[in-house]
Amino acid sequence: MGISRGAPERWGLGRVSGVVWETSPAGVTCRLATDRRVGYAVHHVRHCCFAEDNGIVVSVLGECPVLAVVDGNIQRIYGYRMQEYFERHLNLRAWVTLDVSERMKTLGTVERLCATAQEVGLPRTGIFVGIGGGVLLDIVGFASSMFRRGVRFVKIPTTLVGLVDVGVGIKQGVNFGNSKNLVGAFYPPLATIADRTFLATLDARQIRCGVAEILKMALVRDGRLFRALEEHAGELVRSNFARPHEVADDVMTTAAADMMDELCPNLFEEDLRRLVDFGHSFSPTIEAHSEYRIAHGEAVALDMLLSCLLAVHRGKFTEEDLARVVATYESAGLPFWMSDCPSETELYEGLAEIRAHRGGRLNLVLPRRIGKGMFVADVTRAEVGRAVGVAREMTGAQARGAEVP
Ligand SMILES: NC(=O)c1ccc[n+]([C@@H]2O[C@H](COP(=O)([O-])OP(=O)(O)OC[C@H]3O[C@@H](n4cnc5c(N)ncnc54)[C@H](O)[C@@H]3O)[C@@H](O)[C@H]2O)c1
């Protein structure tokens, strides 16, 4: 694709379908109904999106005024070249570097970005572009949903979690008090540009976090994806998801597409029974309790293992399937348990917040077999305690070099 400046992609704006008047003894009620349409594209590019012969960034942003926000580590590694590209080919209003972390994923940071957008006079037709991992994209996305009550937003994810998960959905948000992602918005991006070349500089721990998010989809939705990880997780992690090349390509595209398939019919979460919540019921408590020393993807991995153990104890998931999950964790280097994890009581009590988030029902996702998930209405404190005990034992056995039970 060559570089050409032109109109940006169309934004999926809603269309008012009508207003209905009703009169009653109490007065007049005007009911407005819209059939708001939402659409956005995830562009999986074959080579560096900032290369001169890859016109995707220019074709998405066109001549619109741009506020680019870049993760501090990305700036240090790629910043100069990217900034120069923006200055040469795009209508760049401001280039902001943010050293982000979960502790900075706050309303204060969102407010500072809005202040910068105001200072540079970003108009309603402006676009926020986020270039970084999930933390940066969540912050920038939320700022874009608030600034002038919403300006467009383009995501350029640079982590594996970003490529297969954050980059494909519409949720933006930040932590609030001691709660993960408590405030935010459903706010569709204009587009996502998924460029895997960024993975070359990501550290192994972050690659493993991405594997956890891929396993989430594989375990409850896609047995074929699980088998690919089962066979290749070790090499994929060691090679920063570069080898085996075709498997890496297929796994990333499939995981992102599975996620989109799952989100699409329920994009605004009217239905609070969501398979994509697998691994996300205990994990917010784990992350917050560790004061974010445990990374998001690690917390998801710990949560998924607890969920598999709960399912085994209920006789819903076989020991053979559990053994396959454990072997895949071992080859990917995913944790069974970590020293910063909360107690079983805290884990159990943390489910109250999840229940509130899911409209009063826990809707806990457990695997039924590999590639198939199910929902359970509740779980007891004793069940959580037993699962935690087994996960601890597994870590102990691994540390002793013994066979993991
Ligand atoms: N909105 C959503 O739908 C959604 C979905 C999943 C996760 N999340 C959120 O995403 C966050 C986790 O995101 P993450 O796992 O991407 O972590 P992250 O954003 O914290 O990035 C991890 C680390 O990698 C660095 N980094 C990023 N790209 C790099 C690269 N290419 N080379 C070298 N270093 C690089 C970052 O600076 C950071 O230090 C959590 O806050 C989670 O809640 C949001």
Ligand as a Chemical Component Dictionary entry (heavy atoms), coordinates in Angstrom:
data_LIG
# 
_chem_comp.id                   LIG 
_chem_comp.type                 NON-POLYMER 
_chem_comp.pdbx_formal_charge   0 
_chem_comp.three_letter_code    LIG 
# 
loop_
_chem_comp_atom.comp_id 
_chem_comp_atom.atom_id 
_chem_comp_atom.alt_atom_id 
_chem_comp_atom.type_symbol 
_chem_comp_atom.charge 
_chem_comp_atom.model_Cartn_x 
_chem_comp_atom.model_Cartn_y 
_chem_comp_atom.model_Cartn_z 
_chem_comp_atom.pdbx_ordinal 
LIG N1  N1  N 0  -9.628  -2.369 27.415 1  
LIG C1  C1  C 0  -9.566  -3.660 27.271 2  
LIG O1  O1  O 0  -10.380 -4.260 26.593 3  
LIG C2  C2  C 0  -8.474  -4.422 27.961 4  
LIG C3  C3  C 0  -8.308  -5.794 27.688 5  
LIG C4  C4  C 0  -7.246  -6.464 28.302 6  
LIG C5  C5  C 0  -6.395  -5.777 29.153 7  
LIG N2  N2  N 1  -6.613  -4.448 29.407 8  
LIG C6  C6  C 0  -5.713  -3.693 30.275 9  
LIG O2  O2  O 0  -4.422  -3.711 29.688 10 
LIG C7  C7  C 0  -3.456  -3.558 30.707 11 
LIG C8  C8  C 0  -2.317  -4.536 30.475 12 
LIG O3  O3  O 0  -1.738  -4.209 29.241 13 
LIG P1  P1  P 0  -0.349  -4.843 28.771 14 
LIG O4  O4  O 0  -0.303  -6.251 29.179 15 
LIG O5  O5  O -1 -0.195  -4.486 27.357 16 
LIG O6  O6  O 0  0.733   -4.129 29.700 17 
LIG P2  P2  P 0  1.388   -2.672 29.712 18 
LIG O7  O7  O 0  0.611   -1.702 28.947 19 
LIG O8  O8  O 0  1.641   -2.391 31.152 20 
LIG O9  O9  O 0  2.789   -2.895 28.998 21 
LIG C9  C9  C 0  3.732   -3.752 29.590 22 
LIG C10 C10 C 0  5.133   -3.160 29.570 23 
LIG O10 O10 O 0  5.694   -3.312 28.276 24 
LIG C11 C11 C 0  6.233   -2.074 27.828 25 
LIG N3  N3  N 0  6.128   -2.141 26.371 26 
LIG C12 C12 C 0  4.997   -2.008 25.630 27 
LIG N4  N4  N 0  5.256   -2.322 24.355 28 
LIG C13 C13 C 0  6.572   -2.630 24.270 29 
LIG C14 C14 C 0  7.423   -3.040 23.209 30 
LIG N5  N5  N 0  6.950   -3.273 21.997 31 
LIG N6  N6  N 0  8.739   -3.217 23.470 32 
LIG C15 C15 C 0  9.210   -3.061 24.739 33 
LIG N7  N7  N 0  8.455   -2.704 25.785 34 
LIG C16 C16 C 0  7.149   -2.498 25.560 35 
LIG C17 C17 C 0  5.413   -1.036 28.512 36 
LIG O11 O11 O 0  6.114   0.179  28.613 37 
LIG C18 C18 C 0  5.209   -1.670 29.881 38 
LIG O12 O12 O 0  6.323   -1.466 30.693 39 
LIG C19 C19 C 0  -4.169  -3.750 32.024 40 
LIG O13 O13 O 0  -4.340  -2.513 32.648 41 
LIG C20 C20 C 0  -5.514  -4.304 31.639 42 
LIG O14 O14 O 0  -6.527  -3.931 32.540 43 
LIG C21 C21 C 0  -7.612  -3.770 28.822 44 
# 
loop_
_chem_comp_bond.comp_id 
_chem_comp_bond.atom_id_1 
_chem_comp_bond.atom_id_2 
_chem_comp_bond.value_order 
_chem_comp_bond.pdbx_ordinal 
LIG N1  C1  SING 1  
LIG C1  O1  DOUB 2  
LIG C1  C2  SING 3  
LIG C2  C3  SING 4  
LIG C2  C21 DOUB 5  
LIG C3  C4  DOUB 6  
LIG C4  C5  SING 7  
LIG C5  N2  DOUB 8  
LIG N2  C6  SING 9  
LIG N2  C21 SING 10 
LIG C6  O2  SING 11 
LIG C6  C20 SING 12 
LIG O2  C7  SING 13 
LIG C7  C8  SING 14 
LIG C7  C19 SING 15 
LIG C8  O3  SING 16 
LIG O3  P1  SING 17 
LIG P1  O4  DOUB 18 
LIG P1  O5  SING 19 
LIG P1  O6  SING 20 
LIG O6  P2  SING 21 
LIG P2  O7  DOUB 22 
LIG P2  O8  SING 23 
LIG P2  O9  SING 24 
LIG O9  C9  SING 25 
LIG C9  C10 SING 26 
LIG C10 O10 SING 27 
LIG C10 C18 SING 28 
LIG O10 C11 SING 29 
LIG C11 N3  SING 30 
LIG C11 C17 SING 31 
LIG N3  C12 SING 32 
LIG N3  C16 SING 33 
LIG C12 N4  DOUB 34 
LIG N4  C13 SING 35 
LIG C13 C14 SING 36 
LIG C13 C16 DOUB 37 
LIG C14 N5  SING 38 
LIG C14 N6  DOUB 39 
LIG N6  C15 SING 40 
LIG C15 N7  DOUB 41 
LIG N7  C16 SING 42 
LIG C17 O11 SING 43 
LIG C17 C18 SING 44 
LIG C18 O12 SING 45 
LIG C19 O13 SING 46 
LIG C19 C20 SING 47 
LIG C20 O14 SING 48 
# 
